Amino acid sequence: MPKETRMNARTDPAGSASAAASSISAPQRKPRFALFIATAGGLGYLPKAPGTWGSLGGILAAMFPWWALYVSFVVLNGFVGDAGISIFWLRDIDPLLVIQLLLALAIAALGTWSANRAAEFWGLRDPGRVVIDEVSGQHLTLLLGCSLPTSSRASSIALQNPGLGLITLHSALNWKYLLAGFILFRVFDIWKPFPARQAESLPGGWGIMADDWVAGIYAGIGLWIARAAGL
């Protein structure tokens, strides 16, 4: 959503009252952990196009579970052998999909909370340094666009050819998917089709995050269609 909207009497109905109250209150303590999350570990402080940096953070978030699981696989294989690995992978459960879903929920929940705290601390409705919304939206794009295989054949060969990683055990990532997902999300995040722009009016952190979720859903659908068409 548009960044750096100042909270004042014209943009916030309670702006004048809150400004008066803050003027007589003690200096606000800096919420360091909330700012760390809201800026995606400091990505929001990088110069120029903070939303783009946030989107790159979302790509890394989507790739991280596979590489973390892969390293765990190698370590477990070294210590407990194939028997332990068979237990670790759990035949009837896709651990990557479970981790990705939990990660998406965690980013969304922490993002909403931290974005709200950051907006209050900086006195802006949507500070440009807050990029956890782009991280969440970009991760959602790749999760929706790549988690469902477009054919049984694609599902069966994913583990044999994981490319740059796997979004689930049946869906591989490659540079084409990452690039297409990145471009689609940035387009929809800027365009803000219905109801993305309307979502910006939600209070606090919800308004900061929700429009990026909508953009992520649109971009995810577009990415899945592109994959189905042979990308």
LUMFI-576978 format. One record per residue (C-alpha): x, y, z. Coordinates in steps of 0.001 Angstrom, whole numbers, padded with zeros to 6 digits, always signed. Layout:
<rs>
XYZ/...
</rs>
This chain:
<rs>
+000000+000000+000000/+001133+003658-000362/+003875+004242+002157/+004686+007058+004536/+001138+008313+005130/+001406+010562+008153/-001056+009964+010997/-002673+013362+011466/-006070+014944+011773/-006691+014756+008010/-005719+011087+007454/-006688+009708+010872/-010021+010704+012465/-008419+010469+015889/-005213+012141+014757/-005607+015431+016598/-006600+013733+019829/-003762+011199+019670/-001255+013931+018815/-002352+015953+021836/-002132+012922+024077/+001316+011975+022813/+002616+015490+023372/+002051+015223+027119/+003046+011569+027507/+006508+010243+028250/+008818+009391+025320/+007778+006099+023759/+010131+003184+024317/+011590+001864+021061/+010025-001540+020233/+013232-003080+018913/+011943-006604+018359/+008797-005357+016607/+010870-003088+014356/+013229-005968+013579/+010285-008093+012405/+008492-005224+010633/+011608-004328+008633/+012272-008008+007842/+015533-008116+009738/+016594-004699+008478/+015711-005074+004786/+013354-002128+005111/+016280+000153+005943/+018046-000572+002655/+018019+002383+000224/+015590+002640-002689/+012541+000463-003353/+012098-001101+000110/+009120-003093-001184/+011380-004835-003687/+013785-005836-000912/+010821-007154+001050/+009725-009257-001921/+013219-010745-002165/+012906-011590+001520/+009674-013411+000705/+011473-015493-001926/+014115-016473+000622/+011368-017373+003095/+009802-019707+000527/+013134-021402-000202/+014330-021694+003394/+012172-024678+004558/+013489-026951+001795/+017136-026177+002487/+016645-026438+006248/+014917-029802+005800/+017595-030960+003379/+020384-030134+005829/+018437-031932+008562/+018110-034916+006239/+021877-035033+005678/+022627-034683+009389/+020111-037348+010398/+021365-039687+007707/+024858-039334+009077/+023807-040083+012639/+020910-042545+012481/+021042-043994+008965/+018234-044861+006596/+015927-046218+009308/+015843-042869+011059/+015329-041047+007764/+012252-043134+006935/+010728-042051+010240/+011822-038444+009697/+010134-038089+006296/+006766-039505+007481/+005289-041330+004519/+001759-039944+004723/+002674-036351+005585/+004382-033773+003414/+006598-032030+006000/+007474-029218+003602/+003845-028304+003028/+003172-028325+006774/+006207-026137+007424/+005285-023734+004610/+001736-023335+005928/+002948-022756+009480/+005534-020293+008184/+002894-018380+006228/+000691-018130+009321/+003628-017077+011509/+004740-014342+009094/+001163-013083+008775/+000559-012999+012540/+003924-011515+013513/+003736-009143+010566/+000357-007757+011593/+001507-007245+015168/+004900-005749+014323/+003572-003528+011528/+001038-002071+013949/+003727-001399+016554/+006043+000157+013959/+003286+002402+012593/+002494+003633+016094/+006151+004220+016932/+006948+006137+013738/+003604+007944+013646/+002799+006786+010110/-000098+004747+008779/+002179+002662+006525/+005902+003380+007029/+008070+002683+004009/+010534+000826+006209/+007870-001754+007080/+008364-004509+004483/+007105-007575+006339/+003886-007143+004330/+005827-007690+001089/+007586-010697+002621/+004224-012208+003522/+002608-011443+000163/+005534-012759-001868/+005727-015959+000176/+001976-016434-000300/+002402-015973-004066/+004952-018776-004324/+003086-021030-001908/-000186-020761-003833/+001376-020692-007274/+003753-023615-006813/+002311-025862-004103/-000215-027534-006406/+001391-029541-009236/-000028-028963-012699/+000241-032654-013602/+000952-036019-011986/+004174-036229-014005/+005400-032906-012626/+004621-034166-009143/+006509-037416-009640/+009723-035803-010913/+009936-032952-008399/+012176-034820-005949/+014437-036031-008770/+014851-032503-010122/+014313-029994-007280/+015864-027071-009161/+016560-024294-006639/+014485-026059-003994/+011050-027460-003297/+007997-025567-002116/+006516-028966-001179/+007850-032485-001707/+005867-032603-004966/+006486-029103-006333/+009888-027838-007421/+011094-024255-007597/+013248-022964-010436/+014436-019561-011548/+011497-019156-013942/+008936-019671-011172/+010794-017362-008806/+011135-014621-011423/+007535-014943-012609/+006240-014972-009039/+008331-011933-008170/+007147-009927-011201/+003497-010929-010779/+003476-009993-007109/+005107-006631-007708/+002604-005869-010484/-000425-006762-008368/+001017-005040-005304/+001330-001792-007268/-001898-002211-009251/-003979-003207-006201/-007035-004787-007857/-010209-005193-005829/-010296-005632-002883/-006620-004805-002258/-007070-001030-002170/-010142-001353+000027/-008140-003531+002431/-005798-000602+003079/-008539+001045+005123/-008442-001715+007731/-007093-000535+011096/-003452-000698+012122/-001330-003607+011024/-004271-005267+009288/-004421-002463+006747/-000676-002665+006142/-000706-006424+005598/-004074-007224+004006/-003566-005528+000631/-000377-007543+000123/-002251-010755+000922/-004776-009902-001771/-001966-009136-004214/-000324-012428-003241/-003501-014384-003983/-003875-012771-007416/-000187-013315-008197/-000340-016917-006968/-003247-017692-009277/-001369-016054-012159/+001753-018070-011409/-000194-021350-011302/-001810-020525-014667/+001624-019737-016132/+002957-023077-014881/-000055-024918-016270/+000573-023230-019624/+004086-024647-019724/+006329-022136-017955/
</rs>
